[in-house]
Amino acid sequence: MSDDHLYSPQRLQQAHPGRLRSLRRRHRLDYLFVRFCQATAWCSVAILAFILAAILFQGLPGLDWKFISSAPSATPAEAGIRPALFGSLWVCGVCALLTLPIGVATAIFLEEFKPRERAMRALHGFIQLNISNLAGVPSVVYGIIGLTAFGGMFGLMGGANRPVVQIGAKYYDQFISEGKRILLVPAKNANSPPAPLASGLTAFTLAGERVAVNVIRPGASLPLSQALRNRTLRSTAEAGRISHKAWYYFRFPLGRGVLTGGLTLMLVVLPTVIIASQEALRAVPKSLREASLGIGATPWQTVRNVTLPAATPGIMTGAILAMSRAIGEAAPVLIICGIVYIGSSPGNLMDDFSVMPLQIFNWAARPQSEFHRVAAQGIIVLLAVLLTFNAIAVLIRNRTQRPFS
Amino acid sequence: MSCDPRPASLAAEELSASIHHRSRRRSRRLAHVYDELARAMLLLSATLSISITLAIIVVLFKETYRFFEMQGVTLGGFFGSTKWSPLFSGEIGIWPLVSGTMLVTVVAMLVALPLGLVTAIYLSEYASRRLRSILKPTLEVLAGVPTVVYGYFALTVITPGLKLIHDGFNVFNALSAGLAVGILCLPTVCSLSEDALSAVPRSLRDAGYGLGGTRFDVATRIVVPAALSGLVSAFLLAIARAVGETMIVALAAGATARMTLDPRNEIQTMTGWMVQMALGDASHEGMQYYSMYAVAAVLFAMTMTLTVLGSLVRLRFREAYE
C-alpha cells in the first residue's frame, strides 16, 4: 500500500506527522494478531497429538490379542476387555435400531411436513425448540431418567428382581447326584418352593437328557450300577435354584440390562440424530421436491421416493457419528449399571452388561499404575472402534455424495 | 416411476378416461390414505421428543419430592446450609457441590473460550484452505474423543504435570479436571463460534477493508461485534456442557464436597456426587440415594436455563444482515 506513489510514506509524513507511526503500529499489531491466532489454532493440533501420544505410550506396549479376547481380572496382566467390547456393540446396536427410525421420522416431520394451521405451527415450533434444548441436557441426567423410567418403570411394576412378565426363562433346582453328576429338576419360577423329592421325578442331565430320579433314604446304601447311581439322590439332598435364559429372554420391568442401556443411550443421541437428519434433508434442493409434487405425487410419496433417497448419505453419516458418541458415553451407563464385575458377553437383551468406557473408567479409577496402563490399552481399543465407525462414515460420504444441481 | 409410451395424439376424452379410470382413482385414493397415515406416524414420533422432556421433568420432580419427604431433609437445609455430607453427618447443603461445579466450569471456560474464539477467528477469517483441511478434522476428532479418555488424560498426565510445577496440588484437584473439561469444550466453542462468524456477510468486511482497516481492525471491530449474539450463545452452550460433564470430574476432581476457591484442592461436583451414588456407596432406599435426584434436578435446572438462554440470545439479538 505504502509503495504507491501518491501515498508514499514521505508524503504522508509531511502531511500528517503522527499518522505514519500509528499506521506502522497498526500493521505491526495486525501481523502479531494473525500470528497469534495461527499459533492458538495449532494448539488444538498439539493437544490432540499430545493426548494420543500419551495414551499410545502407556497402552501400546502391553496391547495384544489376549487383552481383547479375555475377561476383566483382578490381576492387571490378565485383564481383558472382551465382555465390555461385546457389551458396547450390543448396546450400540439396540440404540441404533431404536434411534434411527424415530430420529429420521421426527426430522422428516420437522422438515418436510411444515404445517400451515396455526395450532400445528405452534406445536411444530415447540418440538423444534424442545429438541435443541434436549441436546443440551447432560447425559448423566438421561442416565437417571433411564434408570427410573426404563429400568424400574417408575417403580410402578415392582422391582426388576420380581418381574411382572417374563418370557424365555426356565428355572431348575440343581442337585448333585450320588454318582457326582449334575441333575436339573424343573421348577415353576424363581421363587417357587422346590418340588418334593420322589422317585420318578423328571430331571435333566447337563447334556439335556431326560432321566427319572431315583430317591433313596439318607442312610441307605448306594446302588451298584454307575448308570443308576448317576440319577440317584438322597431324600435330604440340597438344591440350588438356577435359571437358563434363552436368547429371546424378556422381562418387564426391564431391569438394568442391555435393553435399558440401549433405550437410555437412545435418549442421549436422539437429538443429535434428529438435527443431523434435518440438515441432510435441508440440503436436498427444492427443485427435486417440486418436480415430484408437480407430477402429482403426494407429499409422502415425494419424501419416500425423492427426498429421503437423496438425503440418505447425509443421514447415514450423521447417524454413524451419533452412534460413535453412544459408544463413547460412560456416564448414563454408569448410572444404570454401577460398577459390577461382568465376566461374559451379554447373551440376551436383559443381561447385565458393561461397556468399554465404563470398563476404562473402572481401571483408571484404581490407584495402581498397572491398571492405568490397562486403561490405556482399553482406550486404544475404544478409539480403534470409533476410528472404524468414522472411517465408514467418511467412506459413505465420499461414495454416495453427488451434487444435486 | 414408470411412464408407459402413449401415442402423442391422445384424444382428450381418452386421456380423461385413463386418468379417471377406476383403478387409477383407487390407487390415488390409496396414496392419499398412505399420506395421511405417514403424517400420523411422523407426528407420533415427533411428539416422542416432548414426552422425553415430560419424563425428565416428572421423574426428577417426583423423586425429588420423595427426597424432601424423608426424615431430616428440609428445603431450608438444602439451599441454606453450606455443608454437604449425607453419608456421614446427614447435612445436605447443596452449595459445596454447586461451588465445586462452578470452580471446574470457570477453569474450563478460561481455557475453552479464548482458545476456541481465537481459533474460530483464525479459521473463518485468515486460514488458507490447506490449513483449514488440517485444523477442522483435528477439531472434529477432539470433539469425538470419549470423555472418559479426557478423564484418564487429566488423571495420569495433567495432574502429575501440575505436581511437577507446584507441590501443593492434591492427587485429585479442580484445576486438572477443569483443564481437561476446557479441552473437551474447545471444539464446541470453536465450531459454534465459527458458524456465527461466517454468518457475517462479506460486504461488512469489505467495507471495513475499504476504509483502510487492517485484518485486526476488521476482526475485532466489525466481525466479532456483528456476530456477538451467536458468540454469546455458543459460550452459554459451552458452559452448559461443562456444568454437566461427568466422567472427567469423577476421575480427576475427587469426591470431597467443600466450599473452596483454591483449584489445588480436591472438590466434588454435582455430577461427581451422582457418580458416587451410582457406584454403590449407599443403599438404594436411603435418603443418600434419593439426594441424587435432587442434585440431578438442580443440575437439570441449571443446564436448561443456560441452553434456553442461549437459544433466546441467538433468536432475540440476532442481527439480520441482508
Contacts between the chains, C-beta under 8 A, distances in Angstrom:
chain1	res1	chain2	res2	distance
A	26	B	214	5.3
A	26	B	216	7.4
A	26	B	217	7.2
A	27	B	214	6.3
A	29	B	214	7.3
A	29	B	216	5.5
A	30	B	214	3.7
A	30	B	215	5.3
A	30	B	216	4.2
A	30	B	217	7.5
A	33	B	215	7.1
A	33	B	216	4.2
A	33	B	219	7.4
A	34	B	122	7.9
A	34	B	126	5.6
A	34	B	215	6.0
A	34	B	216	7.5
A	36	B	118	7.1
A	37	B	118	5.3
A	37	B	119	7.5
A	37	B	121	5.7
A	37	B	122	3.8
A	37	B	125	7.9
A	37	B	126	6.3
A	38	B	122	6.0
A	38	B	126	7.3
A	38	B	127	8.0
A	40	B	114	7.9
A	40	B	115	5.9
A	40	B	118	4.3
A	40	B	119	5.7
A	40	B	122	6.8
A	41	B	118	7.3
A	41	B	119	4.5
A	41	B	122	4.3
A	41	B	123	6.7
A	41	B	127	7.0
A	41	B	131	7.6
A	41	B	135	5.6
A	42	B	135	7.9
A	43	B	115	6.1
A	43	B	119	7.5
A	44	B	115	7.4
A	44	B	119	6.3
A	44	B	135	7.0
A	44	B	138	5.6
A	44	B	139	5.8
A	44	B	142	6.1
A	44	B	186	6.3
A	44	B	187	7.6
A	44	B	190	7.5
A	45	B	134	7.0
A	45	B	135	6.9
A	45	B	138	4.9
A	47	B	142	7.2
A	47	B	183	5.8
A	47	B	186	7.8
A	48	B	138	5.5
A	48	B	141	6.2
A	48	B	142	5.4
A	50	B	157	7.9
A	51	B	145	7.3
A	51	B	149	7.3
A	51	B	150	7.8
A	51	B	153	5.3
A	51	B	157	7.9
A	51	B	183	8.0
A	54	B	153	6.5
A	54	B	156	7.4
A	54	B	157	4.9
A	55	B	149	7.2
A	55	B	152	7.5
A	55	B	153	7.5
A	58	B	156	7.1
A	101	B	45	7.4
A	102	B	45	4.8
A	102	B	48	6.0
A	105	B	41	6.6
A	105	B	42	5.1
A	105	B	45	3.9
A	105	B	46	7.2
A	106	B	42	7.4
A	106	B	45	5.2
A	106	B	46	4.6
A	106	B	48	7.2
A	106	B	49	6.3
A	108	B	42	5.7
A	109	B	42	3.9
A	109	B	43	6.1
A	109	B	45	7.1
A	109	B	46	4.2
A	110	B	46	6.7
A	113	B	39	6.1
A	113	B	42	6.3
A	126	B	50	7.4
A	127	B	46	5.3
A	127	B	47	7.3
A	127	B	49	6.0
A	127	B	50	6.4
A	129	B	311	6.7
A	130	B	49	5.6
A	130	B	50	5.8
A	130	B	53	5.7
A	131	B	49	5.3
A	132	B	307	7.5
A	132	B	311	6.1
A	133	B	53	7.6
A	133	B	304	6.6
A	133	B	307	5.2
A	133	B	308	6.2
A	133	B	311	7.0
A	134	B	49	6.3
A	134	B	52	6.4
A	134	B	53	6.4
A	135	B	307	7.8
A	136	B	237	6.4
A	136	B	240	5.1
A	136	B	241	7.6
A	136	B	303	5.8
A	136	B	304	7.3
A	136	B	306	7.2
A	136	B	307	3.3
A	136	B	310	7.6
A	137	B	56	6.9
A	137	B	244	7.5
A	137	B	300	6.7
A	137	B	303	6.3
A	137	B	304	7.2
A	137	B	307	7.9
A	138	B	240	8.0
A	138	B	243	7.3
A	138	B	244	2.5
A	138	B	245	7.4
A	138	B	246	6.9
A	138	B	271	6.8
A	138	B	299	6.3
A	138	B	300	7.7
A	138	B	303	5.7
A	139	B	244	7.3
A	139	B	246	7.0
A	140	B	244	6.7
A	140	B	246	4.4
A	140	B	271	5.2
A	140	B	274	5.6
A	140	B	275	7.5
A	140	B	296	7.4
A	140	B	299	7.6
A	141	B	56	6.8
A	141	B	60	7.8
A	141	B	244	7.3
A	141	B	296	5.4
A	141	B	299	6.4
A	141	B	300	5.2
A	141	B	303	7.8
A	143	B	274	8.0
A	143	B	278	7.6
A	144	B	59	7.1
A	144	B	60	7.7
A	144	B	274	7.1
A	144	B	292	6.9
A	144	B	293	6.7
A	144	B	296	5.0
A	145	B	55	5.9
A	145	B	56	5.4
A	145	B	59	5.3
A	145	B	60	7.8
A	148	B	59	4.8
A	148	B	63	6.7
A	149	B	55	5.4
A	149	B	59	6.0
A	154	B	59	7.3
A	154	B	62	7.8
A	267	B	52	5.9
A	270	B	49	7.0
A	270	B	52	7.4
A	271	B	49	7.6
A	274	B	49	7.4
A	295	B	1	7.4
A	297	B	31	7.9
A	298	B	31	4.9
A	298	B	32	6.0
A	298	B	34	7.3
A	298	B	35	4.1
A	299	B	35	6.1
A	299	B	39	8.0
A	300	B	31	7.8
A	300	B	34	5.9
A	300	B	35	4.2
A	300	B	38	4.1
A	300	B	39	7.2
A	301	B	31	6.1
A	301	B	34	7.7
A	301	B	35	7.3
A	303	B	38	7.6
A	304	B	38	8.0
A	305	B	1	7.4
A	321	B	144	7.4
A	324	B	144	6.1
A	325	B	144	7.4
A	327	B	146	7.7
A	328	B	144	7.5
A	328	B	145	7.5
A	328	B	146	3.0
A	328	B	147	7.2
A	328	B	148	7.4
A	328	B	149	7.9
A	329	B	146	7.4
A	330	B	146	6.9
A	330	B	147	6.8
A	330	B	148	4.7
A	330	B	246	7.7
A	330	B	247	5.0
A	331	B	147	7.5
A	331	B	246	3.8
A	331	B	247	5.7
A	331	B	271	7.3
A	331	B	275	7.4
A	334	B	246	7.8
A	334	B	247	7.9
A	334	B	275	6.2
A	334	B	278	5.4
A	334	B	279	7.7
A	335	B	274	6.7
A	335	B	275	7.8
A	335	B	278	4.6
A	338	B	278	5.5
A	338	B	279	6.0
A	338	B	280	5.1
A	339	B	279	5.6
A	339	B	280	7.1
A	357	B	146	5.3
A	357	B	147	8.0
A	357	B	148	4.4
A	357	B	247	7.3
A	358	B	148	8.0
A	360	B	148	5.2
A	360	B	149	7.7
A	360	B	152	6.8
A	361	B	148	5.2
A	361	B	151	7.1
A	361	B	247	6.2
A	361	B	250	7.2
A	361	B	251	6.7
A	364	B	148	7.3
A	364	B	151	6.7
A	364	B	152	4.7
A	364	B	155	6.1
A	364	B	156	7.5
A	364	B	251	5.7
A	365	B	250	7.7
A	365	B	251	6.1
A	372	B	152	7.6
A	372	B	155	7.8
A	372	B	156	5.4
A	375	B	152	5.8
A	376	B	152	7.2
A	376	B	156	7.9
A	379	B	148	7.8
A	379	B	149	5.3
A	379	B	152	6.3
A	382	B	146	6.4
A	382	B	149	7.5
A	383	B	145	7.6
A	383	B	149	7.4
A	386	B	144	6.5
A	386	B	146	7.4
A	390	B	144	6.9
